[in-house]
């Protein structure tokens, strides 16, 4: 490695302020923003965002950023923290496959708050989002796959996305952007154990990343300096959180020519992405052979490392555990027809049909698939039916991945499905049209269901 990766990434990030914006990149940045709002709006009804919004209301501060959880104007960091938390709560947020990372929650959570605070243009927001994705996704590539053994990449690497995007919107040049990234390195955190057990910590990871990254950028804009070898130094971020000092040559390859935001995965199921290929395989087999849940004797899912390590949960007890249970999600797909928001409501979680079918689902590590991770997220599924038929499918990718992407129409349908029940049909249509075609920053989104949801939860 001949160059300092932090300085190379900061120089590239700063160039997005005035470099030509390719139409394809701008379109993909709009897709990312649409997908973020699709995940955000239902998340505004869920803890921990609802609980934090109430607890932190006295500390809101003044500002023009919008906290979508309660619809109130807020200071930049307040809005970034709560919006990023909410956008990770229902597990419908985007993925950068090669880094095992959800960039939208922390990056857009911070960037939109900064853009609203500064009265920036939509063009400036899209540029900042693109830069934040580029820097953070490439850092994620440098430390994977070993980073994911202990660390939640969205909480760690997400801090760099938030810092970079906010720095651009605060007017930082390449030098100050470098210091924002450097300071973000020492703020990064988020442990795997947070979602291998119970609790509400997982959505707080991107919330913290958005807040911490914004703080790093605010400090850098004011002249606060960081250690410019914080990424690749002998006791820096990569050395501390991965097996080596980072795969920087791979991470920096084609910098300025190939853009991470054009290669996003947009989720087609409302659960952990490590289950997606298995769900796609089961759905395809069901469509091809016409069986129902009562016809199934057994389902076996062979997957890559995290499919087994993170998602082999035979008896989930909470909503979050169910979202990370291959057994639950496969059974819910067969009983309910899909793994959407309704699959994680209390009636579904207690459904005896789903619980009975879960006991017939098993998960194992497939060495061949594990060797291809993280660049490929595949599954091998075997279904044994009660009539004696044995069905098999090798699913080489996931619906929504860059090589099997959601179309613009499918992305719009996803947005409408998730946003309309929360914001109402008319408001969601207006917002969607503005995000696809408008030139103004997104503004407030009235959530008539939000107050009822918060009041209901407070009464429980």
N, C-alpha and C positions, 0 to 999 in steps of 0.2 A: 504494500500500500504506500504509494508515493505522496499522497496528499492527505491533509486533515479532513476527514469526512464531514465533520461539523461545519467547517468553513465552506466546503463544496456545496453542502446542502443549503446553507444560509445564502450563499451567492445565488444559487438557483431560485430559492424561494423569493428573494427580493426582486428578481427579474420579472416576476408575475405582475408587478405593479404596472408595468408599461410595455411588456412584450406583446406581440400580436397574439390574440386569443383565437386559436383555431376554432371554427364553428363546431367541430365534432367535440372538442374538449368542453366548450361552453354548454353544449347540449347534455353531455354526461354530468356536468356540474349541476345543471337543473334537475336531472334525474336523481342525483344524490340528495338534493334539497327536498324534492317531492317525497322520496322514500323516508327521509328523516321526519318530515311532518307526519307521514302516515304512521310511523312508530311513536312519535311524540304525543299526538292528541289522545289516543286511548290511555297512554301512560300517565296523563295528567289526572286520571281518576284513581290511580293506584298508589298505595304506599310502596316505598318510603317517600316518594315525592310529595304526596299530600300531607304526610306527617311533618316533613321538614318545612314545607311551605308555611304551615301554621306555626311551627316552633320558631322559625326565623323571621316571621313577619315584623317583629319589632326592630330587627336589624336590617331591614330592606334597603335603607338608604334612599337617596334621590338619584334619579337618572331617567334616561329615555329607553333603556332596554326593557323588553316585555318579558315578565315571568308568566309563561303560558299556563302554569299550573293553577294560578289564581287570577290571571288576567290583569295583573297590576304592573304599572311602570316601576322599574327597579334599577339599582346600580348594576353595572356590567357583571361583576363577579357573582352577585346574588342570582341574576337571571341565568348565567352560564351554569352554575351549580345545579339549580333546580330543573332547568330544561334538559340538561344532559342526563340527569338522573331519570327523569320521566321518560326520555326517549329510549332507555334501555330496559324499561320495566316489563314490557310485554313480549320481548324477544323477537321483534320483527325488524330489527335494524340491520344495516348493510354489513358486508364482510369483505375484507381484502384477503383472498384465499391464501396467497403465498406467505402472508405474515400471521395468519390466524387471528385476525384483528378486526374490530368494529370501528372504523374511523369516523363514521358520521356522528355518533353521540357526542364525543368530546370535541371534535373539530368544529362541527356546525353549531353545537351548543354554545361554544365560546365565540365563534365568528359572527353569528347572527346577533348576539348580545353586543359585541363590539361595534358592528356595523350600525345597529340601531342607536347605540350610545353616541356615535360620531355623526349620525345623519349621512352615512355613506350611500353610494349608489348600489343597485343590484349588481352591476358589472363588477364593482370593487369587491362585493361579497363573494361572487362566483370565483374571482381570481384568488381571493384569500383562502377559500375552501380548497381550490385546486392545489395551492401551495402547501396547505396544511396536510392534505392527503399525501402529497408527493413526499414530503419530508418524513412524516410518521410511518407511512407504509414501507419506505425504504429502510428506515431504522429497524422496523419490525422484521424485515427480511434478513437483516444482518445478524439478528440474535436468535432466529428460529432454526430448528424446532426445539432446541434444548431449553430455551427461555420458558416455554409453556409447561414445563414440568412443575414449576413452582409459582410462576407469575401469571396473572391475568393480563394479557397483552393490552386489552382496551384500557385498563387502568394505568399501565406503565407507559407504553408507547403513545397512548392517546394524549398524554401530557405534551408531547412534542407537536402533535397536530394542533392542539389548542394554542400553544405558545406561538407557533409559526403563523397561524391564521390571524391571531390577535395582533401580533407584531406588525403585520402588513397593514392592517386597518388602523393602527395607531401611528402609521407613518414612519416606522423604523426602516433605516437603510440596511444594507447587508451586514454591516458591522454590529449594529444593535440587534438585528435579528439573530445573529450568531450568539450574542450574549443571552438573548431570550431562550434559545435552544439549550445553551449551556446550563442556565439556571434550572430549566425544566428537567434536565437530567437528574438533578439531585432532589427534585420534588416527586419523581415518579414512584408509584407504588400500586399494589393490588395483588392479593394472594389468592392462589387457586383454592385454598381451603374454604374461602368465602362462599363458593358455590358447589363445593363437594359435600357440604353440610347444610344445616338450616340457616335461617336468618335472612335479613334484607340487605346485606352488605353489597351484593354484586352490582345492583344498579348505582350504588354510590361510587363505584370505581370510576366510570366515565364522568360522573358529577364532580368528583374530586379532581380528575384529570383536567376537566374544563376550567375549574376554578384555579387550580395550581398553575396551569399553562397560561391562563389570563394574567395571573399575578406575576409570573415570570416575564411576560411581555410588557406589562405596565411598568415593572421595575426597569427593564432594559430601555424602554422609551424615556425613562427619567434619568438614565445614566448608570444604573446598577450593572455591574459587570459579573460575569461568570467565568468558570474555568473552561477555556476553549478546547481543552483536551478531554472534556468530560465524557465524550462518547467512547473514544478509543484508547484512553490512557490506561496504564497498568492496573489501576484500581477504579476505573471509570465504569460507566453504565454497562457496556457490553461485557467487560470482564467480571463484573459483579453479578450479572443476571443471566449469563449463558456459559457454555462450556469453554469458550475461547474469547479472544478479544474482538470478535465480530467478523462476519463475512463481508467486509466492506467493498471488496472488488465486485462481488456479486450484487451488493446493494446499490452501488453507484453506476452499474452498467447501464448504458444508454440514457444517462441523465440528460434531460432536455430534449430527448427524442421519443421516448415512450413514457406515457403518463398513467399513473396508478388509477386515477379517477375514471379512466376509460375501461378499466378491467375489474369493475366491482361485481360482487354477488349481491343480488337483492333477494331477500328471503321469500320463499314460496310457502313456508310453514311457520307457525308461531312457536317454535321451540329451538332447542340447541341445534346449530348447524351440523354437528357431528352425527345427527340422526337422519339428515335429509336424504342422503342417497338410499338408505334403507327404506324410508317412507316412499320415495319415488318408485323403488323396485316393487314394493308391496302393492302400490296403487296400480302400476302397470300390469302386474300379474292378475290382480282382481278384475281389471277392465278386460283383459284378454280371455280369462277363463270363467268369469261370471260367478265367482263364489262369494258367499257372505260370511259374516263372523261365526255363525253357527256351524258352518261347513269346515272350519279350521281345526285340525288336530294339533298342529304345532307350527311355529314359525321360528326359524333360526337366522340370526343376523351375524354375518362375519364382517368385521370392519377394521379400520386402522386404529392406531394407538388410543387417541382420545375417545373414540366410539366405545371402546371397552372400558378405559380407565375412568372416564367422566360420566358416561351415559348407561352403564350397566347397573340399573337401579331397579331391582325386582319389586320393591314395595315402597314407592314414594308416599310420603305422608302429607306433603304440602304442595301448593301450586308451583312453587319454584322447583321442588324436587321432581314434580311431574314433568315440567318442561325439559328436564335433563334426564328423563328416564326413557330409554328406547322401548322398554316393555310397555310403559303406559302409552307412549305416542303411537306405537304400532297398533295397539289394541284400540285406542281412540279413533285412529284412522279407519279401522275396519268397522267399528260400531257406529261412529258418527258420520263417516264419509269424508272427513278432513280433519286437519289439526290446525284449527283457527282459534280465535279468541274464546269461542264457546266451549272448546275442549278443556279449558282450565277454569271454568266457572264451577261453583260448588256442586250443582247437580251432576255434572260430568265426573268430577273427582270422586263422587260417591256412587257412581253408576255400577251396579253389580255386574252388568254384562261386561263392562270394561275390566273390572277387577278380576273376573273369572278368566277372561281371555289373556290377561297379562301373565298369568301363571303358565301359559303355554308358549311364551316367547322367551327365547334364550339368546345370549350374545357371546361372541368369542372374538379373539384377536386373530386376524388373518395376516400372516407374515408378508405375503405378496402385496397386499393393500397397504400395510404399514410401511413398507419400503418406499412407496410412492408418495407418502405424506410429507410435507404439506401441499406440494404442488398439485396433487390429485386427491379428491375426497370421494372414494368409491365405496361400494358395498357389494357383498354377495349374499343373496337371500334365498333360503330354501323354505318352501311352504308344503306341509303335508296335510292333505285333506282327509276327511273322514271316509270318503269313498275309495281311499287307497291311492289317489293320484299324488305324485311327487312333482312339484313345480320348482324351477330354479331360475334365477335371473342375476346376471352380473351387471350392476349399474355403474358405469365408468365415471359418471359425473353427476351433478345435481342440477335440477331445474332451477334456474336463476343464476348459475355460475356463468362466467364470461363466455364459455363455449356452448352454453345452452341458456342464453339470457332471457329475462322477461322482456317482452316487447314493450314499446311505449304504451300501447293499449292495455296490456296486462298490468303494467305498473300503475296506470291510471285506475284500473279496476281495483287493485290492491288498496290504493289510497282511498277510494270511495268506500270500500268495504270497512276500512278501519276508522276513517274520519267521520263519515256521515252519521253513524249512531251517536257520536259525541258532540259534533258541531252542528248537526242538522244538514239535510240534503242541500239546501240552497247555499249555505255558507261554505260547505265543503266544495261545491261546484265552483263557486267564485274564487276560492283560494287555489284550487287546482288549475283553473284557467290562468290565474295570475302567475303561478309558478312556472307554467309551461311557456307563457307568451308575454308576460308583463315586463316592465322596465323598472318598477318601483320595489323597494324592500317589502317583504312581508310585514304586515302590521298585526294588531290584535286579532285574535280569533275568539269570538264569544263562545263559551262552552256552557250551554244551558244545563247540560247533564253534570257538569263538574261540581257545582255547589251541592247538588243532591247526593252525588257520590261521596263527597267529603263529609257531609252531614251524616250520611248513613254509616260511614265507617266510624265517625266519632261516637255514634250512639251504640255501636256494637260492644 
